[in-house]
């Protein structure tokens, strides 16, 4: 390493040591934090529930129906009373599932809707086909497990409609409120706070979260979330007669030890639960939302006031929360639509323990140091290459394009042909390629390790970058000509990929 490289690297590390502590304490930036509402195409601003679909789109349940967001625009699917089918045994609030047959199930109080995600059309009388030859209307409730299997409840019997496996529940356990599978075991969660484990349709064991006396407080609703490691986390709500107030409890059930642990209890209603791992939890409530970092402890950080990018403050308006597969947080509000929080904000960052004292901090510093050294060398090489023959570099470009798989090249060409059409999305691209949406997803994933939404966005961004270098159009004009719904969304996407806002790109 020559003298110039050493000097550049040293300067880079000094700047980095000054910037990192500042970055660690960031809590909000317009580039990473924005609102999606009726102005961006959402049907209405009252968000009831959210779920990420298998193809990475986001399904948002509002009072008017279901909005499917593909990262660029909303597709609205209205839900009417004529499309609903009675579900007498379900007494909870809005709950959404996706099954292995490409269907979206939407449960509301005592009714259920079903949407075909391939055709974006409602499935009328969806329970009739599940009931088989049994008399119509005998299904009291419906669940979809984390493997995409549909289960129906008929009396005290729970039936897997795909393989016909069934288990019998006992009346003493209380009403069924949730179920899921882990490995070859089925777990049913009951209003009494009891969980029952079944294997090969036979009862293996039961476990209780608390005493029968305490169970009477938490019988209203239940929401169970399974983490990738096979752990179950649950929030229950109810009413405390003595205090005359609503109550909620946050629980952890470990199938290996067959034991429950109470993590948190409060005298208000907890709405939705999202687990990014066994270490972190995010729960929405009537007061805002709670952030748990179990590496620090079981005491959550409570956030009741949210500062929006436009200077407004949102107080106690968060109804539901969802963490997507990219780590981004989506907050559904009562009246303000969706709030997107980028993972780059570090929403779960805790200041209880200085980051530089943790093992991860030391590891991060080592990685950053290596990256800085490599960056210094890369900078010098890039600078020398820039002085070289530009024509040679341009001659190499076609060779790179030729090496691109034929399918990718065709998909790229189709997107480029429709750059200015913001409504041109994954559905249209799949149709133009003569394949189903799921087939397109699998093909792009195998060839480029990207989803269709990301692929299309990257093609648009590459064209936008070229137009910015030409300097003949404004940022707003480029955003429109490359098919982005709004300049702010274009700026957010561009900075995420290129590291700088469009206005600073050279």
C-alpha angles and dihedrals in degrees: 000000000000128000095262092054091051092051094049092047092050092051091047092052092049091053090046093053089054096045101045098067089050092051092048091062099045112127104170143015130165092230091061101030124056145145129245115196141137090310089065094046103275109147093229137344100242105100117198104170143345137205134175114236124225090258090054097254116134120239112205121192114210130168091269099048143282123328117198113204119198097184092269110047144000125251109203120213110184119215119210134183089253090064095051125095123204118260104182097183098054112093099162135097130264114323127171131200136177119211134203091260094067096259131135115215118201117192120194128169105314095336137083134203128196129202128192103227093200095057098021089229130129119258106227118219092359094174093060093069091046093051092062112190094344119112113280117260100027095115108103099180143000134212136179117208126217090266092059097254117144117227125189130198120223112175107305094341125096114200132195101218093202101056103012095241112152138184130197120230126209121237092224090065092067128233120330111253105167143001140186141163133239117185108319094336130098118210121199120194118207138199091249091065091256126134120201123202121208131187122186088355092301125115112250102176146323130225133189129220094208144343122300090251092056091042091066089069096057107045102108106084140350135198121188125193124187119208123216089259091060098255121139124223121186141184120201129188133198146129131284108216094196095050093034090222141110116267136193137187133200114212140184122208120193112200091198095058093028090224138127124220123196109225103175141357130190142170096241137064121281111206115187136005129210125181121196090182140327088286103056137043134180121199128181120214141169088270097051123274139317125223119203124194105182092191086070099035145280096285108105129218106241118214114190101156123055122190111216124211091250091061096258123125125225113211123188092336101119114112103167139011132202134182113206129211092267091058095252119140121228117196117197114207135197096238110359103064122227125346116202119205115190118226086235088075091067095227093182095048110131126205094196089097122029109252093226091061094058126090089241090053092055091047091048091051091052091050093047091049091053090046090050092052091048090045092055092052091044091051092054093046092048091050091052091046090053089059090054129088109306091196091062091054091050091050090056094053097076090051090058091050092048090054089058113105113262092240092053091047091052093047090048091050092052092050091048090051089058100037095127094050109090090186092060101104143153094294093056093044091052091050092050089051090049095239142105122267092248091050090052091050093052093044095051091043092054095045103037106008089236133113120242091252092053092043093053092044091051092051090052091047093050090054090046091052090052091050091049090054090052089056097206098114135052122246091253092051091050092049090054095043092052095050104255116151094226139002091243093055090046090052091049093050093043095052092047091058103032100030096234135070116264090251091062098042114116 
